[in-house]
């Protein structure tokens, strides 16, 4: 189970980020008249998610460089790094409309 959490960690954080921004936008549309508060909360949430994705990808990359893992572990670590890059790009693109609107 730990293998899959490490390998798919960045993608799971991206999914949480998507859901969080969706819920925030829905709540802000109903409850707030001022959009500035929602933008700040969304930006802080996005930066926290991006930081978590970066930390997980950095940790996987350092473990991959440091030791000689077996083939299965090496595959999981490479998948974690690649998934972290994809998730980071996704978070940036999902956050862009907050900053442009």
PyMOL commands that set and color helices and strands:
alter all, ss='L'
color gray80, all
select helices_A, chain A and resi 2-7+9-31+35-66+71-100
alter helices_A, ss='H'
color red, helices_A
deselect
rebuild
show_as cartoon
